[in-house]
């Protein structure tokens, strides 16, 4: 995937890359100076991702993308923020 946006989560434990190729979102976990690619979320964005933002408390990752519902929101869980979409909005 060629990323169109790279966003580091506030505590610097996670890095999200979004782009126009599947899986549209890649999430890495940082441990020391190493970033490890986590498995893809169970529910991927339905089209090319253009923007993403972590919530202020790092509990959610919102990804704006092409195609309905245009927004995928992932809730963090323990060490992995890709436990699935918890909210889809149009």
N, C-alpha and C positions, 0 to 999 in steps of 0.2 A: 504494500500500500504506500502511495506517495501522500504524506500528510499535508493537509491544508492548514492545520492548526495543531499546535502542541501546547498543552496546558498542564502546569504543575499544581498539584493539590497543596493546600495551605500548610499542612504539616510536613510536606515534602516526602511523604511516603508513597505517593502514587503519581504517575505521569500518564496523561491520556493523549492519544494522537487520533485525530479524525481526518477523514479524507473521502475521495470519490470512488475508491475501489473497495470491494468487499474485503474484510468484514465491516468497513466504514468506521469502526472504532477499535483501537488497540489500547489496552491498559497495562501499564508496567508497574511493578512494585519495586521500590528502592530499598535495598538493605546495604548500608555502607555506601560504597561507590559502585555497586552493581545494580542494574535495572533488569528485572526478570519479566518477560512477557507472560501475562496471565491468560488463562483460557478465555476465549471469546464469550461475551454475555450470552445467556440462553436465548434471549430475544434481541436480534440485531436491529439497528435502524433500517427503515424500509427503503432507503435511498441514500445517495451521496450525502455525507455529513459536512456541514459548512461551519459550524460553531459549536463550542462546548463550554461549560462552566461548572466548576465545583461550587456547592453551597458554602456559605461562610463557615459552617461547622464541619465541612468535609463529609457529611452524611449522604449527600446526593450528588450525582453527576448528570447534568442535563445536556442532551445532544440535539441540536437543531439539524434537520435533514430534509431532503426532497421527499415527496410522496406522503400521503396521509398516513399517520396522524401528525407528521411534521416535527414532532418532539418526542424523544424517548428519555425517560428519567430513570436512572439506576440508583438503587439504594445500597450504600456500603454495608457490608456485613463482615465483621471480624477483619480478616486480612485481605478480603477480596470484594471490590465494589461491583462485581458483575453477577450478582445473584438473580438478575432478571429485571424486567421493566416493572416498576411499581405504579407508574402513572403514564397514561397516554392521553394527550390533549390534541384537539384539532384547532 
